[in-house]
Amino acid sequence: MNPSRGPRIAIVGAGLGGLTCARVLQQHGRSVAVFEREASADARPQGGTLDLHADTGQAALRAAGLLDRFHALSRPEGEEWRVLDFTDAAVLAQQGPSATGGRPEIDRGQLRGLLLDSITEGTVSWDRAVSGVVPLPDGTCRMLLDDGTAEDFDLVVGADGAWSRVRPALSHAAPRYTGVTFVETGFDHCDTRHPDLARLVGNGSMLAKGAGRSLVAQRNSNGHIRAYIAFRAPEDWHLAAGIDLGDRSAVRTHLLAMFDGWDESLRDLLRNSDSGFINRSLFVLPTPHTWAHVPGVTLLGDAAHLMPPAGQGANLAMLDGADLAHALVTEPSVDDALRAYESIMLPRSIEAATGSAQGLDRLVPAATS
Ligand SMILES: Cc1cc2nc3c(=O)[nH]c(=O)nc-3n(C[C@H](O)[C@H](O)[C@H](O)COP(=O)(O)OP(=O)(O)OC[C@H]3O[C@@H](n4cnc5c(N)ncnc54)[C@H](O)[C@@H]3O)c2cc1C
């Protein structure tokens, strides 16, 4: 413990949850170090659009003093959504932006950039993958790095996502496959290059679903549309089908066959994309996922409560980060802070994970239902 800057805190993972935590700690004058395995902020594209909810993601940004900057970047019109009949693309249901009560969309890359820009330069150590942590008898924690070095901290926060290397210090739980896969693809300059698709999707999101499969398309910033081809299948569906995932044409042919009988304007989502196909098998942690308190180490975000993508994961990761930081600056000790944080985070994540599992069942209904 350094009396002037408070406890030595390490956050593993510079994702949305870890960065929110770091930002709120620094706002209160606390010292924090973030360890990230990727080589730089631009090492990989950050993915699609997120809607931030008032009581979770936006509340976290308010705590981080970043809500105004978020509103300047976000797309309120992106809240629009519609459900189409898969047989003829007729609109079955739709909602305008105002109906959802304030959930503006933002590209994940923009949101991460906002958070990264808000923290002190040098806070994130890039290219420093953590291999594990060892809680020590004195209540502190040793962090082990892939490069063979080790560093001791008063607190290590596992914000390192689905396949967390910090989690084993607290829990034996491992992610399991949900039975649902998303194959992601994308369209550039949609208003000029893909005007029919742009009309189909509108300003926000479009969903069409049949038994065991769905198509979701979402407008991102800069005229980009990201689409998810969702289906129930074994995790190794491509091996069983003899398909190399890098073979764009083979994946396309297989998916077109899978969506046989769907309206041709919807099948164009499979036919005309500009990017390749990224296979995203969906994994979840068991529900409930909880652990007995261990001094000197905790988890936030997907590391704590990986759940199906039903619009909650990033929002909750950010709220976890803000809540943990708040507890660390208000409670008398690190241990009191962890107990306070875990007592609110664990029950709320169990509730959200249960709701998200039901959401996935509605998004991709089982073939027999
Ligand atoms: C297809 C899809 C769509 C989604 N859509 C939404 C949505 O619309 N709304 C929503 O709220 N949520 C959505 N989610 C969920 C959301 O993406 C996650 O819940 C969220 O990113 C979790 O944030 P996090 O900070 O906990 O972890 P992550 O964003 O996974 O960040 C973890 C960080 O830790 C780093 N890391 C990992 N291992 C190590 C290591 N060993 N050492 C050092 N660093 C490490 C990673 O590189 C990464 O930077 C979606 C998920 C998917 C798959």
The ligand as an SDF file (V2000), in Angstrom:
LIG
                    3D

 53 58  0  0  0  0  0  0  0  0999 V2000
  -21.7440  -10.9200  -31.2780 C   0  0  0  0  0  0  0  0  0  0  0  0
  -21.8380  -10.2000  -29.9630 C   0  0  0  0  0  0  0  0  0  0  0  0
  -22.6550   -9.0910  -29.8530 C   0  0  0  0  0  0  0  0  0  0  0  0
  -22.7680   -8.4120  -28.6280 C   0  0  0  0  0  0  0  0  0  0  0  0
  -23.6040   -7.3340  -28.5440 N   0  0  0  0  0  0  0  0  0  0  0  0
  -23.7470   -6.7030  -27.3560 C   0  0  0  0  0  0  0  0  0  0  0  0
  -24.6490   -5.5840  -27.2330 C   0  0  0  0  0  0  0  0  0  0  0  0
  -25.3090   -5.1770  -28.1910 O   0  0  0  0  0  0  0  0  0  0  0  0
  -24.7470   -4.9770  -26.0220 N   0  0  0  0  0  0  0  0  0  0  0  0
  -24.0280   -5.3900  -24.9300 C   0  0  0  0  0  0  0  0  0  0  0  0
  -24.1660   -4.7960  -23.8430 O   0  0  0  0  0  0  0  0  0  0  0  0
  -23.1740   -6.4440  -25.0170 N   0  0  0  0  0  0  0  0  0  0  0  0
  -23.0160   -7.0970  -26.1920 C   0  0  0  0  0  0  0  0  0  0  0  0
  -22.1780   -8.1690  -26.2790 N   0  0  0  0  0  0  0  0  0  0  0  0
  -21.4300   -8.5980  -25.0780 C   0  0  0  0  0  0  0  0  0  0  0  0
  -20.1950   -7.7350  -24.8740 C   0  0  0  0  0  0  0  0  0  0  0  0
  -19.4040   -7.7930  -26.0290 O   0  0  0  0  0  0  0  0  0  0  0  0
  -19.3690   -8.2140  -23.6710 C   0  0  0  0  0  0  0  0  0  0  0  0
  -20.2060   -8.5190  -22.5980 O   0  0  0  0  0  0  0  0  0  0  0  0
  -18.3700   -7.1350  -23.2510 C   0  0  0  0  0  0  0  0  0  0  0  0
  -17.4440   -6.8620  -24.2680 O   0  0  0  0  0  0  0  0  0  0  0  0
  -17.6230   -7.5530  -21.9850 C   0  0  0  0  0  0  0  0  0  0  0  0
  -16.6890   -6.5630  -21.6470 O   0  0  0  0  0  0  0  0  0  0  0  0
  -15.4350   -6.9380  -20.7540 P   0  0  0  0  0  0  0  0  0  0  0  0
  -14.7080   -5.6580  -20.5220 O   0  0  0  0  0  0  0  0  0  0  0  0
  -15.8670   -7.7440  -19.5810 O   0  0  0  0  0  0  0  0  0  0  0  0
  -14.5740   -7.9510  -21.6360 O   0  0  0  0  0  0  0  0  0  0  0  0
  -13.9330   -7.8090  -23.0910 P   0  0  0  0  0  0  0  0  0  0  0  0
  -14.6140   -6.7670  -23.8960 O   0  0  0  0  0  0  0  0  0  0  0  0
  -13.8730   -9.1940  -23.6320 O   0  0  0  0  0  0  0  0  0  0  0  0
  -12.4410   -7.2920  -22.7890 O   0  0  0  0  0  0  0  0  0  0  0  0
  -11.4980   -8.1460  -22.2070 C   0  0  0  0  0  0  0  0  0  0  0  0
  -10.1010   -7.5860  -22.4760 C   0  0  0  0  0  0  0  0  0  0  0  0
   -9.1540   -8.4010  -21.7940 O   0  0  0  0  0  0  0  0  0  0  0  0
   -8.0710   -8.7030  -22.6540 C   0  0  0  0  0  0  0  0  0  0  0  0
   -7.4810   -9.9710  -22.1910 N   0  0  0  0  0  0  0  0  0  0  0  0
   -8.0170  -11.2110  -22.3230 C   0  0  0  0  0  0  0  0  0  0  0  0
   -7.2030  -12.1300  -21.7650 N   0  0  0  0  0  0  0  0  0  0  0  0
   -6.1390  -11.4500  -21.2760 C   0  0  0  0  0  0  0  0  0  0  0  0
   -4.9710  -11.8380  -20.5660 C   0  0  0  0  0  0  0  0  0  0  0  0
   -4.7310  -13.1280  -20.2680 N   0  0  0  0  0  0  0  0  0  0  0  0
   -4.0770  -10.8850  -20.1980 N   0  0  0  0  0  0  0  0  0  0  0  0
   -4.3030   -9.5660  -20.4850 C   0  0  0  0  0  0  0  0  0  0  0  0
   -5.4010   -9.1490  -21.1560 N   0  0  0  0  0  0  0  0  0  0  0  0
   -6.3140  -10.0670  -21.5350 C   0  0  0  0  0  0  0  0  0  0  0  0
   -8.7170   -8.7880  -24.0300 C   0  0  0  0  0  0  0  0  0  0  0  0
   -7.7670   -8.6380  -25.0600 O   0  0  0  0  0  0  0  0  0  0  0  0
   -9.7210   -7.6310  -23.9560 C   0  0  0  0  0  0  0  0  0  0  0  0
   -9.1320   -6.4030  -24.3330 O   0  0  0  0  0  0  0  0  0  0  0  0
  -22.0350   -8.8550  -27.4940 C   0  0  0  0  0  0  0  0  0  0  0  0
  -21.1900   -9.9710  -27.6150 C   0  0  0  0  0  0  0  0  0  0  0  0
  -21.0980  -10.6460  -28.8310 C   0  0  0  0  0  0  0  0  0  0  0  0
  -20.2060  -11.8600  -28.9240 C   0  0  0  0  0  0  0  0  0  0  0  0
  1  2  1  0
  2  3  1  0
  2 52  2  0
  3  4  2  0
  4  5  1  0
  4 50  1  0
  5  6  2  0
  6  7  1  0
  6 13  1  0
  7  8  2  0
  7  9  1  0
  9 10  1  0
 10 11  2  0
 10 12  1  0
 12 13  2  0
 13 14  1  0
 14 15  1  0
 14 50  1  0
 15 16  1  0
 16 17  1  0
 16 18  1  0
 18 19  1  0
 18 20  1  0
 20 21  1  0
 20 22  1  0
 22 23  1  0
 23 24  1  0
 24 25  2  0
 24 26  1  0
 24 27  1  0
 27 28  1  0
 28 29  2  0
 28 30  1  0
 28 31  1  0
 31 32  1  0
 32 33  1  0
 33 34  1  0
 33 48  1  0
 34 35  1  0
 35 36  1  0
 35 46  1  0
 36 37  1  0
 36 45  1  0
 37 38  2  0
 38 39  1  0
 39 40  1  0
 39 45  2  0
 40 41  1  0
 40 42  2  0
 42 43  1  0
 43 44  2  0
 44 45  1  0
 46 47  1  0
 46 48  1  0
 48 49  1  0
 50 51  2  0
 51 52  1  0
 52 53  1  0
M  END
$$$$
